[in-house]
Amino acid sequence: MEGNFTVRSIFKNISPLDHRYSKSEEALFNALVPWISEEASVRACVKAEIALVCAHLAVRGKLTAELREKLEKAGEGIDPGEVYAEEEKTRHNTRALVNVLKKKVSEINPENSGDALAPLVHLGATSADILDTSLSWRIRGLTREVLLPELKKLELLLCAFVEREAETPQVGRTHGQHAVPITLGFAMAEYVSRLGKSILEIGRLEKNLKGKLAGAVGAYNATAMIVKDPEELERLYLAELGLEPSEHSTQLVEPEYLLRLLLEFNTAFGIIANLADDLRNLQRSEIGELREGFAAEQVGSSTMPQKRNPWNSEHVKSLWKAFMPRVTTFFMDQISEHQRDLSNSASQRFIADYVAGFALAVSRMAGVIEGLGADRKRLLANLHGKAGESGIPGGVLAEPAYILLAESGVSDAHEVIRKITLAAEKESVSFAQALARDEETLSKIAAKMAELEIINPPKGGTTEAALVWFSNPGQYHGLAVKKARSIAAKYRELMN
């Protein structure tokens, strides 16, 4: 024992959050502790109780800066272990906290002094007035102080990667197959855009978390016996914590305020898991376009010394698999019979686990992006394609050939180009070579390209210039570069 706490090795903890990840992500873990640890939960409830005493004093015109300071100091002196010890007697966590706090507060003004403070502790409140309010305060603080900074760090790293690779050619992929050319920066700009919007929404929703001081059924029965304006007392109480009242309360704050924020966390979590999947696949041996950073003494396999596994991306996906299903519980906690039941008592405590898992995934993905390298030679090789791997070398340019041919007035242009691709595949030649054999089709396409100033050939060299263009698929990328840069610039500014 140390004070009122039992000291044990972290390796005797049950949750991997408290041993494996508290060691590997120590800085992040330490940032989470003041908000979602059990100690943080107790201290937040103490803070709410002190805020309530201050509100009562304010209504009576007796709140001074000196008295507030003494109350806050009394609250800081509470050892969560004392509360747990008291709960062994009361079998009620909030009443245990109230009993301990009353003893501390009574030392400021003895009860026989005429200005006793202890009777004001928890006066007019029910447990949820403290628990729901302190939870909102903790989740708001956690979001502002830990989650949003971590998310913005990741977003800015993604912006930097997009800007660096805005012009790097890459083959686009749909259904796991080569599609048409894009750029690597454009591919990653997808995640800048998706995650950026989610970050902004998280910032909006955390501002909307609410608290309450409406009593056992939400109708202000108890506080109406104490003050003329119970809603003013509620506003004063919540203002101490930087919160506003829930529009309507039962014994609980309306659950949707917190639910919507948690759901947006999960939206961001899913985006990051999707990114992790893409990065992991692009590191496959047969693709090899990207590579995670790998320390000099890092080991990829216990038996295969050559391995450099994309384990960080896999880890992020695995965290998502572990925590995403808990959203079901968030929805289930939305329901409470009549003015209140206790069916969320245990389940709501696991919000802390979910938020920790989410934060760990964000931090790990930031580390991935920070050390992510692009193999430009491999990117070009995949874009050009090799027979037997991506089908037809240069086959990604079948689309512009069809579009140009249709623009030249050929109604069955798609079928014409499809047959050329089949011939290229059958004869194991590139798309450009197969196109060159169909002189009539090539001539129409080349003429349209010259007309549209896609090529600017010397007189008499139109088809030759067209074939050069169809041998270099990196030129066909639409607005990929422009979009990549504009999206990165937009969200860089929004994050700052």
C-alpha positions in Angstrom: 0.0 0.0 0.0 1.1 3.6 -0.7 -1.3 6.1 1.0 -4.7 4.9 0.1 -3.6 3.2 -3.1 -2.5 -0.3 -3.8 0.8 -0.2 -5.8 1.3 -3.1 -8.2 3.4 -3.8 -11.3 1.7 -2.5 -14.5 2.2 -5.9 -15.9 -0.4 -7.2 -13.5 -3.0 -4.9 -15.1 -5.7 -6.6 -17.2 -6.2 -4.1 -20.0 -3.4 -3.7 -22.6 -4.1 0.0 -22.5 -2.6 0.1 -19.0 0.5 -1.9 -19.6 1.5 -2.5 -23.2 0.3 0.9 -24.6 1.0 2.9 -21.4 4.7 2.0 -22.0 4.9 2.3 -25.8 2.9 5.5 -25.9 3.9 7.0 -22.6 3.6 10.7 -23.5 0.1 10.2 -24.9 -0.9 8.0 -22.0 0.2 10.7 -19.5 -1.8 13.3 -21.4 -4.9 11.1 -21.2 -4.6 10.3 -17.5 -5.8 13.7 -16.2 -9.0 13.3 -18.1 -10.1 9.7 -18.3 -8.3 7.8 -15.5 -10.3 6.7 -12.4 -8.5 9.4 -10.5 -9.6 11.9 -13.0 -13.2 10.8 -12.7 -13.1 11.2 -8.9 -11.4 14.6 -9.1 -13.8 15.9 -11.7 -16.7 15.0 -9.4 -15.0 16.8 -6.6 -14.6 19.8 -8.9 -18.3 19.7 -9.8 -19.2 19.5 -6.1 -17.0 22.5 -5.3 -18.6 24.4 -8.2 -22.0 23.7 -6.7 -20.9 25.1 -3.3 -19.6 28.2 -5.1 -22.9 28.6 -6.9 -24.9 28.4 -3.7 -22.6 31.0 -2.1 -22.9 33.3 -5.2 -26.7 33.2 -5.0 -26.4 34.2 -1.3 -23.9 37.0 -2.2 -21.2 35.3 0.0 -18.8 34.1 -2.6 -15.4 35.7 -2.3 -12.1 35.0 -4.1 -10.5 34.0 -0.9 -13.4 31.5 -0.1 -13.3 30.1 -3.6 -9.5 29.5 -3.2 -10.0 27.7 0.1 -12.8 25.5 -1.3 -10.7 24.6 -4.4 -7.7 23.8 -2.1 -10.0 21.6 0.1 -11.1 19.7 -3.0 -7.5 19.2 -4.2 -6.7 17.6 -0.9 -9.1 14.7 -1.4 -7.4 11.4 -2.1 -9.5 9.2 -4.4 -8.5 6.3 -2.2 -10.4 8.0 0.7 -13.5 8.0 -1.5 -13.2 4.4 -2.4 -12.7 3.5 1.3 -15.9 5.4 2.2 -17.7 3.7 -0.6 -17.0 0.3 1.0 -19.4 1.6 3.8 -22.0 3.5 1.8 -22.2 1.3 -1.2 -22.8 4.5 -3.1 -20.0 6.3 -4.9 -21.5 9.8 -5.0 -22.5 9.7 -1.3 -19.1 8.5 -0.4 -17.5 11.4 -2.2 -19.9 13.8 -0.5 -19.1 12.4 2.9 -15.4 12.8 2.4 -15.7 16.3 0.9 -17.9 17.5 3.7 -15.2 16.7 6.2 -12.7 18.6 4.2 -15.0 21.6 3.7 -16.0 21.7 7.4 -12.4 22.5 8.3 -12.8 25.9 6.4 -15.8 27.0 8.4 -16.9 24.9 11.4 -20.6 24.1 11.4 -21.3 26.1 14.5 -19.8 29.2 13.0 -23.1 30.4 11.5 -21.5 30.3 8.0 -21.1 26.5 7.7 -20.1 25.4 4.2 -20.4 21.6 4.7 -24.3 21.7 4.4 -23.9 23.3 1.0 -22.0 20.3 -0.4 -24.4 18.4 -2.8 -27.3 20.6 -1.7 -30.2 20.2 -4.1 -28.3 17.8 -6.4 -28.7 14.2 -7.3 -25.9 12.0 -8.4 -26.3 12.6 -12.1 -26.1 16.3 -11.6 -22.5 15.7 -10.6 -21.7 12.6 -12.7 -23.1 13.7 -16.0 -21.8 17.3 -15.6 -18.3 16.1 -14.6 -18.3 13.7 -17.5 -19.1 16.4 -20.0 -16.4 18.6 -18.4 -13.8 15.8 -18.7 -14.7 14.8 -22.3 -14.6 18.5 -23.4 -11.2 19.0 -21.8 -9.9 15.7 -23.2 -11.1 16.7 -26.7 -9.6 20.2 -26.5 -6.4 19.4 -24.8 -5.5 15.9 -26.2 -7.6 14.6 -29.1 -7.9 17.8 -31.3 -4.2 18.6 -31.0 -3.3 14.9 -32.0 -5.8 15.0 -34.8 -4.6 18.3 -36.1 -1.0 17.1 -36.0 -1.9 14.1 -38.1 -3.9 16.3 -40.6 -1.0 18.7 -41.0 1.4 15.8 -41.6 -1.0 14.5 -44.3 -1.1 18.0 -45.8 2.7 18.0 -46.0 2.8 14.6 -47.7 0.2 15.7 -50.2 2.1 18.8 -51.1 5.4 16.9 -51.4 3.8 14.2 -53.7 1.3 16.3 -55.5 2.9 15.7 -58.9 4.2 12.1 -58.2 2.5 9.9 -60.8 0.6 6.9 -59.5 -1.8 4.4 -61.1 -5.4 4.8 -59.7 -7.1 1.6 -58.5 -10.7 0.5 -58.4 -11.8 -2.9 -57.4 -8.2 -3.8 -56.8 -7.4 -3.3 -60.5 -5.5 -0.6 -62.3 -7.8 2.2 -63.5 -6.4 5.5 -64.8 -3.5 7.6 -63.7 -3.6 10.0 -60.8 -0.9 11.3 -58.5 0.2 10.0 -55.1 -0.6 13.4 -53.6 -4.1 13.3 -55.0 -4.7 9.8 -53.5 -3.7 11.0 -50.1 -5.7 14.2 -50.4 -8.8 12.1 -50.1 -7.8 11.5 -46.4 -6.9 15.2 -45.9 -10.4 16.1 -47.0 -12.3 13.4 -45.1 -10.4 13.7 -41.9 -10.3 17.4 -42.0 -14.1 17.7 -42.1 -14.4 15.3 -39.2 -11.9 17.3 -37.1 -13.9 20.4 -37.7 -17.1 18.6 -36.7 -15.5 17.3 -33.5 -14.5 20.8 -32.7 -18.1 21.9 -33.2 -19.7 19.1 -31.2 -17.4 19.4 -28.1 -18.6 22.9 -27.6 -22.2 21.6 -27.4 -21.6 19.2 -24.4 -24.0 20.1 -21.6 -24.5 19.6 -17.8 -27.4 19.9 -15.4 -28.5 20.8 -11.9 -32.2 19.8 -12.3 -32.5 17.2 -9.5 -33.8 13.7 -9.3 -36.3 13.8 -12.2 -35.1 17.0 -13.9 -38.0 19.2 -12.7 -35.9 21.2 -10.2 -37.9 19.9 -7.2 -35.1 20.2 -4.7 -33.5 23.4 -5.8 -37.0 25.1 -6.0 -37.1 24.6 -2.3 -33.8 26.5 -1.8 -33.8 29.4 -4.2 -36.3 31.6 -6.1 -34.7 30.9 -9.5 -33.5 27.3 -9.7 -32.4 27.7 -13.3 -30.2 30.7 -12.4 -28.6 28.5 -9.7 -28.0 25.8 -12.4 -26.5 28.4 -14.8 -24.1 29.6 -12.0 -23.1 26.1 -11.2 -22.4 25.1 -14.8 -20.6 28.4 -15.6 -18.1 27.4 -12.9 -17.2 24.5 -15.2 -17.6 26.3 -18.5 -20.8 24.5 -19.4 -24.4 25.3 -20.2 -27.6 23.5 -19.2 -29.1 20.7 -21.1 -32.3 22.0 -22.7 -34.4 19.3 -21.0 -33.2 17.0 -18.2 -34.6 13.9 -16.6 -32.3 12.7 -13.9 -29.9 12.6 -16.8 -28.5 15.1 -19.3 -30.0 14.4 -22.7 -27.6 11.7 -24.0 -27.5 12.9 -27.6 -25.0 15.7 -26.9 -22.3 13.2 -25.9 -23.5 10.5 -28.3 -23.0 12.7 -31.3 -19.5 13.6 -30.3 -18.6 10.0 -29.7 -20.0 9.0 -33.1 -17.9 11.7 -34.8 -14.9 10.2 -33.0 -15.8 6.9 -34.6 -16.2 8.6 -38.0 -12.6 9.9 -37.7 -11.5 6.5 -36.4 -13.0 4.8 -39.5 -11.3 7.3 -41.8 -7.9 6.6 -40.2 -8.5 2.9 -40.4 -9.3 3.2 -44.1 -6.1 5.1 -44.6 -4.2 2.4 -42.7 -5.6 -0.2 -45.0 -4.6 1.7 -48.1 -1.1 2.3 -46.8 -0.7 -1.4 -45.8 -1.8 -2.6 -49.3 0.6 -0.1 -51.1 3.4 -1.7 -49.1 2.8 -5.2 -50.4 5.8 -6.8 -52.1 4.0 -7.0 -55.5 3.1 -3.2 -55.3 5.9 -1.7 -53.2 5.0 2.0 -53.8 5.2 3.1 -50.1 7.3 2.1 -47.1 6.9 2.8 -43.4 9.9 4.1 -41.5 12.0 1.3 -40.1 14.5 1.7 -37.3 18.0 0.4 -37.7 17.6 -2.2 -35.0 14.0 -3.0 -35.7 13.0 -6.6 -36.4 10.3 -7.5 -38.9 10.0 -11.2 -38.3 11.2 -13.6 -35.6 12.3 -16.1 -38.3 12.7 -14.1 -41.6 15.4 -11.5 -41.2 14.6 -9.8 -44.5 11.0 -8.8 -43.5 9.9 -5.2 -43.1 6.3 -5.5 -42.2 3.8 -2.5 -42.3 3.0 -3.3 -38.7 2.1 0.2 -37.6 -0.6 0.5 -40.3 -1.8 -2.9 -39.3 -1.8 -1.9 -35.6 -4.0 1.1 -36.4 -6.5 -1.1 -38.2 -6.4 -3.6 -35.3 -7.2 -0.9 -32.8 -10.2 0.2 -34.9 -11.4 -3.4 -35.0 -11.2 -3.6 -31.2 -12.9 -0.3 -30.4 -15.3 0.4 -33.3 -17.9 -2.2 -32.1 -18.2 -0.3 -28.8 -20.3 2.3 -30.6 -23.2 -0.2 -30.2 -22.9 0.4 -26.4 -23.0 4.2 -27.0 -26.3 3.8 -28.8 -27.6 1.4 -26.0 -26.8 4.0 -23.4 -29.0 6.4 -25.2 -32.0 4.6 -23.7 -33.0 4.9 -20.0 -36.4 4.0 -18.6 -38.6 6.9 -17.6 -36.6 9.5 -15.8 -33.7 7.2 -15.1 -32.4 3.7 -14.7 -28.9 2.5 -13.9 -28.3 0.4 -16.9 -25.5 2.8 -18.2 -23.6 2.7 -14.9 -21.0 0.1 -15.9 -21.1 0.6 -19.7 -20.5 4.3 -19.6 -17.3 3.8 -17.7 -15.8 2.1 -20.8 -16.0 5.4 -22.8 -12.5 6.0 -21.3 -11.2 2.8 -23.0 -12.7 3.7 -26.3 -11.3 7.3 -26.3 -7.9 5.9 -25.3 -7.9 3.4 -28.2 -8.9 6.2 -30.6 -6.2 8.5 -29.3 -3.6 5.7 -29.7 -4.6 5.1 -33.3 -4.3 8.8 -34.2 -0.9 9.0 -32.6 0.3 5.8 -34.3 -0.9 7.0 -37.7 0.8 10.3 -37.2 4.1 8.4 -36.7 3.4 6.4 -39.9 2.9 9.5 -42.0 5.9 11.3 -40.5 8.2 8.4 -41.6 6.4 7.4 -44.8 8.5 7.1 -47.9 7.5 6.8 -51.5 9.3 4.6 -54.1 9.0 6.8 -57.2 10.6 4.3 -59.5 8.2 1.6 -58.4 5.3 4.0 -58.7 6.3 4.7 -62.4 6.8 1.0 -63.1 3.4 0.1 -61.8 1.8 3.0 -63.7 3.4 1.8 -67.0 2.5 -1.8 -66.2 4.0 -5.1 -67.2 2.4 -7.9 -69.1 1.1 -10.6 -66.8 1.0 -8.2 -63.8 -1.4 -5.4 -64.6 -2.8 -6.8 -67.8 -1.6 -4.5 -70.6 1.4 -2.2 -70.4 0.0 1.3 -70.8 -3.5 -0.1 -70.7 -4.5 2.7 -68.3 -4.6 5.0 -71.3 -7.5 3.1 -73.0 -9.9 5.6 -71.5 -8.5 8.7 -73.2 -8.2 6.8 -76.5 -12.0 5.9 -76.3 -12.9 9.5 -75.3 -10.9 11.0 -78.1 -12.2 8.5 -80.7 -15.8 9.2 -79.6 -15.1 13.0 -79.8 -14.0 12.4 -83.4 -17.5 11.1 -84.3 -17.1 7.3 -83.9 -20.3 6.0 -82.2 -19.0 2.6 -81.1 -15.6 4.1 -79.9 -15.7 2.1 -76.7 -16.0 -1.2 -78.5 -13.3 -0.3 -81.0 -10.8 0.5 -78.1 -12.0 -2.6 -76.2 -11.0 -4.8 -79.1 -7.6 -3.1 -79.3 -7.0 -3.9 -75.6 -8.0 -7.5 -76.2 -5.5 -7.7 -79.1 -2.7 -6.1 -76.9 -3.4 -8.7 -74.2 -3.5 -11.6 -76.6 -0.3 -10.6 -78.3 1.5 -9.4 -75.2 2.2 -6.0 -76.6 1.7 -2.5 -75.1 -1.5 -0.6 -75.6 0.4 2.0 -77.7 1.8 -0.8 -79.9 -1.7 -2.3 -80.5 -3.1 1.1 -81.2 -0.4 1.8 -83.8 -1.5 -1.3 -85.8 -5.0 0.2 -86.2 -3.9 3.1 -88.5 -7.4 4.4 -89.1 -8.3 4.6 -85.4 -4.9 6.1 -84.5 -5.2 8.7 -87.2 -8.6 9.9 -85.9 -7.4 10.0 -82.3 -4.2 11.9 -83.3 -6.1 14.4 -85.3 -8.5 15.1 -82.4 -5.5 15.4 -80.0 -3.9 18.0 -82.3 -7.2 19.9 -82.6 -7.5 20.0 -78.8 -3.8 20.9 -78.4 -3.1 17.9 -76.3 -0.2 17.4 -78.6 1.6 20.0 -80.7 3.3 17.9 -83.4 5.5 19.1 -86.3 3.8 19.0 -89.7 3.3 15.4 -90.8 4.1 13.9 -87.4 0.7 13.8 -85.8 0.4 10.0 -85.3 4.0 9.7 -84.1 3.4 12.4 -81.5 0.2 10.7 -80.4 2.0 7.4 -79.9 4.6 9.1 -77.8 1.8 10.5 -75.6 0.2 7.0 -75.3 3.5 5.6 -74.2 3.7 8.0 -71.2 0.6 7.5 -69.0 1.9 9.9 -66.3 0.7 12.8 -68.5 -3.0 11.8 -68.2 -4.0 12.8 -64.7 -6.8 15.3 -65.1 -7.0 17.8 -62.2 -5.1 15.5 -59.8 -2.2 17.9 -59.1 -4.5 21.0 -58.8 -6.9 19.2 -56.5 -4.2 17.8 -54.3 -2.6 21.2 -53.7 -5.8 23.1 -53.2 -7.1 20.6 -50.6 -3.8 20.5 -48.7 -3.8 24.3 -48.7 -7.4 24.6 -47.5 -7.0 22.2 -44.6 -3.6 23.5 -43.6 -5.2 26.9 -43.1 -8.3 25.4 -41.3 -6.1 23.5 -38.9 -4.1 26.5 -38.0 
